[in-house]
Amino acid sequence: SPSDLNTLEILPQLVAAGISALKIEGRMKRPEYVATVVRIYREALDRYYADPRHFCALPEELADLEQIFNRGFTTGYYLSRPGLAMMSHQHSKNRGVLLGRISGWGNHGHGRYQIQLEKDLRVGDGVAVRIAQGENTGTEVAALWNAQQGRLEYAPAGTVVELDLPGDPQPGAPVFKTSDRMLLSRAQESFASGSEGLTIPVSLEFSAVVGQPGHLSLSDDQGNTVSVDGDFRAEQAIRHPLTAERVKDQLTRLGATAYYAQNFRAVIDGDLMIPVSDLNSLRRKGIAALEEARLRRWASAGRAGLAGQIREPGAPGTYPISSVTSQERRLGRRLRTRTVLSVSASDPVSLEAALEGGAARVYFGGESYRPFGEWSLENIQQGIQAAKNHGAEAIVSLPRIVAQRETDAYEQKLRAIAELNPDGFLIRNIGQAHLLRQFWGGRGRLCGDYTLNVFNTHTAEALEGLSVITLSPELTLAQIRKVLAAEATAVEWEWEIPVQGAIQLMVSEHCPLGAKTGGGAGQMAAGCSMPCLKCRGSAGLQDRLGLIFPIRVDTQCRMHLFNSMDLNLAAHLLALTKLGLSVRIEGLAHDATYIGKATRIYHDLLFGAARGHDPERNCFATLIDGLEQLSIQGTTKGHLHRGV
């Protein structure tokens, strides 16, 4: 797991760089973590803006960040390429802070140990003790003892204490403080009331006239104004007329909300009576109306901000490459009368194997994986010609990631590829669609990869201009059917899904192969010895079950991680083709032998399926078994039936 990002000490550099918003990653963390980290960064930013020249992170802030959760800290790529130091190789969970080491056994039986504390410790804190390399076992402190003071509730740093610990740790074993009861309590108090620490100023104005309901207007600091009426019509008072002070007391009780009364004004026409219950109801209705107004304004602003990025159907936008022509629609309808077998290939030899195996469409020319060489313009031109010689579509794949430093060279190469007249391009992120729009136009087919995360027709419409869309491999069969049933009539797409091969799980600037064994930061420019050139695609990450997740390293020193098990949907091929889906073999993690055999088998299966034969019948058992034998670590049906 990565070490935790901690930029508290470099906040001035981040602000100076022009960063206008900070994101705190709170997913998969407890609410106390979020509350603590938000508090610390909020206070640090306020302190920086108040006195930039003398800003520094406070020791207690750094200590609280370390205590609330840490697997070690890193500043990521902000200052340098951290290499091996970026990852937490020993602990994937919270390691806590070092509390001390076991100095001996306690005086009150087995399981009690003596420690000289390096940090304060209280009853209720969490501790963990190292019982083996990389393995800790934890407990909550139930009691503390000291030879001079007896039983304690609290012991400061420097005290020698005895406490009960699980497992069978030996003297010298490190003990860690994994949670601090007081720190957690402080965090809980910040959100226990529901206000989450927010204090939004509001102005309230109340008016009452005999025979009419009480009227309340509220306005906030963002210009939102709402008005509500009570349920009770004001009556002439007999003994205790309504006063402005009494109304203010009831209407400004906002303690359990995110608001406080900055201004209050009451206009009461005569001696009137309105029940307290109606005033309380009026306050609640007013706050609810203000909440709704604030959310509505935020949603409107959000839609306006996205208008230039995610287009409405039929409206101009940033990312459409071109309008779908009538010719493209006819082509789409024609293709959807048959299933197209597509194959992605990572090198020229694999590309040739796919074509020899019967692929009707080939994706190639994206990332170049070491040690197989670069996808040069010459190789791409040869690939385009080879595809045409086999009667297949030649679709040039674009890289998943292009950094700013690579943009100029990448755009120059892309323009040169366009002049080679491929049948189309495989777009793998939205920015590529925007770039292609500038010079590609409607000269060929534009295909969307599954990396665009198309889950529904709304996304497809926002990406209008694509004629082939590969659906997300995280969709279930039921969800795929729903997408196809909801297809808009204005645009004809060819839908494709991956059915075979290793799905790419991650792309990372961090290269564990180079960082661990290359002697550098995992990049050639940083002194890496390039072990990726020697392993010939055989490297991987091994999980606790012993499964190996293949690693490929591209020529930009990015790590591409693939699933340990190959996707294999051959047994469901008939059901998929009946839906009109095209199918793809993901071959980026595989060699030419795998791709050639898998392509031939799927070609034969599709040939039989087109004639109504069920791949689950015995006549296809040999072919399907051949696919299973290609995958040494076994196969998976992915999310086809079980979802995410």
Steps between C-alpha positions, in 0.01 A plus 500: 500500500615858447617703795250767599524834324592779742556848359453702818861618507502605134171693500681826408644337187159367399337840541783668310455250216148633446308210651163636606342196664625212711340157494518282809461133420256375760360194326541175690584699813304548822322835556743590779783488246317738267414738784857509631670549165252765384545690827879497475516610137232765551685652795834479320365676190343774710828546684693515173276767347518703821882498504659332195858596588502325836290194418610160623319179580455467876647194677162413650340509154759262360458275804120489461530414130741221582279369779164504322624273219828437326686245294795734486477836323598627158468824305436295188631649178477864608871535578662201327449143385498317836563152358510228764431747781154571365365159596432343836656161442463359850154614607187551291302610807537771763835451672439758774789675677777333695401483867809321625658155519436215737769511768385197696211307646266653752461393862144375478496189286520390138395750233608811691802689370716790607558798269668838536265736318618732224148643464217578741262209557146481639256227581287462187785564257576238236836321492663236282810291558733346243491122534664412167657675202232724353232357730343693787222405736298764680274569795342785695671602821276386786732595787846637576726427796805671643725367778483826699147621428310178454208496256484799265253656257769705329879481469716769337795432272804378693297294748574130543166318493365150488211402275340189357591418139372223271711236330835395634735794434860484610711765677611765254184468290365842393160613626297753303224735602236450230226728634471786745174518695522874557576575134204287391271666753599845378426395143164350594393817678554697180229311314281355778254792488447461127630849429843361404657821622336720238388849600314669216366846583132565428276802535143446621203733466166420662168675452153440642159656433175404667307245296808398297759224557837603636747572218874426512767597246855363513805597295854363510843632406472369144192700408247223548168631636192298595165580661260271685168540681383342821189286538331710770323829423598766751228591752444798724680436829299502823771485768852429361562672166784384279823697542797538269729354767287188534484451124875545472560245775299237312605571143875531560537161671719360221748304710433162336538642149784635291381859549513781752287815516712796393210747482141490622208737451137462609201709392189424708182694422328547836447265794494158341511139608674218311576170678864412567449172317411690183812717533715188534331347197558823307872488585532139382314573176720801435825309551376215279409748225841667524677164480304417186581837344872458570504152351302612198742783434798270539349244261430771242857628528629145464299442184614831355862417576473167322314636201819546303632157585211254494267580218126467483381292202486717192671798665850632430767407752870461563559132436295390196739420219249525219134447435410143410444500125229304324777287350629416849149414616453262208839349575402458864173329411677271256766400751241428765343234282807289581737464791842653444800327658752762616845439643736743676869431443803645677766433234528433125547123539182471709317716246592260222389205715160663555453558128606144415254374761206673335456835677262734318629807684837560663601765753871578508754779533426628850750457783822328407599245764861420574692306383295466181598835352319814395193518278679699234323668209647231277357221719161669512497545122589133456224406744243705306604333176499152655146553630381615158665198338295276732181697445498622862448845647820671612422709809795684652482503878605808696688485834292509817710778650688787339681732741542870429869451427409249226222698333692667217675183383179300540293743293765507228500120482121488499481733202752284316297186575186667366678548168548122479121467461411242763136392514463682830632574846430344840440783747595417858435830678282804433792731435602290200156549350545875528843484337389280210213734422753760388637306203332162459141606435280232346771324299452167676348312791554620853480228763466550875692269731363354822728743683238769425277318752187497285226360722194639321374680191525839673879465499494377142296803392745732676772339289308533173728449204607152609364225280635209707476501879653235725284470810652492846603146601338572839149473352295189568314319224172643631645851491631448148151399387362814664750720316412346166127529569538871583698585189399833352361486146688813387841333496603149402793359696679174468534364852799289592602315816824327604453122512852361532839595640650687794313820584722795587444598864733794549743738335749665734794738484647283775687207353551239775731299277745787454457638851561161662774354283614780268700696754327827415165674524346266246587719202788488254578870546532446876770233469284187471686199358187406300428147626191509276733441205617171650177346630337486153151550633524239776483736801199531728364571846408200713204518737441309824334215306810451289343639182724714282368821345705566185693826467591666174719812492457742212766718341398792724583285808135465600387177659195321354348242734275225363262257666648171615220299336399532138146597417326215316139538387509236227225295666267802472592594146166404346306714751731794435486478122121479507506845661687634198823554692842494345770331707861579577803298602718709733850400401715777646638276776545196275748380242442412137448130573212571739343757269524278193340200671230700680406687183470178299283337767264798524485519122387138489257548790343803331478312172300231678294745706397682183338174394313465826728249669522532878860535624399307812429184296756223466602596146658816642641349819840440344530860383397643837735262680778628277435853627519382861835338434640830374452658843745349748348671807141425405223712355218718624163613368570842646189692599268340246279350772613635836553872438740723687 
